[in-house]
Amino acid sequence: FAVGGGAFGSGTFGSLAGVGRFTASASGVISNLSLDEDFSGGVYTFPFSGGFSNVTYTIDAGGSGRGTLNFTDVTRNQPFVFVFYMASPTQGFMQDDSGNVVADGSIQAQSGTFSASSMAGTYAANWSGTNLSTGFEEDFVGVIPISNAATNNISGGVVDFTELGAGKIYTDIPVSGLFTVQGDGTLGGASGNALQLTTGGNVPSTTFNFRAYLVNPNTILLMGVDSNRVVIGTALRQQ
């Protein structure tokens, strides 16, 4: 699942992005729960060393598709509250109802086998959020060709992006980088999958770092982990 929005913390309101995963059993038991969150450029991976407590998961027995997921990070004593509505058994919409948070997004079931070879392909991508250096929104769209090479497996990519302000539209900017699949590809967190993109051409070279959550071999959820941006996005395989 992935959500984006804003939150109030430490006396200020700032941009928020979050991406996570969990395994739900038929009896409602939650395991393999993790969450990456970026609040105003501060990136955290939950749980911390103390793990999670008060983990609860519900599905409306009446068939509305409504469900809830709640848990508390023990180390920080930080509660998380989510509500979701499923459009089908494998996808729906999610909202973060935690205190002082306004954020929403999507939830999708993971499926398929993840590896460098199975994820190789060309992806149409979008990521949006806040450039903390300017305080303004940035929006990116483009294509990312991923090969199954061990290094520098992204080349020949291109993005367009726009920022607030006169003349702040940039087109056909070349992109290169690296996409890394860790373990069986299902994990998140700092030890999970990663995407790094670097722009060139007629703009100053800029590197973007993302946590990459693999939904299936055609879909990747992206959350930026750079201190100067808060972004959330999606990459979809071109077919």
Secondary structure, DSSP 8 states (H G I E B T S, - for coil): -EEEEEEEETTEEEEEEEEEEEEE-TTS-EEEEEEEEEETTEEEEES-TT-EEEEEEEE-TTSS-EEEEEEEETTTTEEEEEEEEEEETTEEEEEE-STTEEEEEEEE---S--STTTT-EEEEEEEEEEETTTTEEEEEEEEEEE-S-SSS-EEEEEEEEEESSTT-EEEEEEEEEEEE--TTS---STTS-EEEEEE-TTS--EEEEEEEEEEETTEEEEEE--TTEEEEEEEEE--
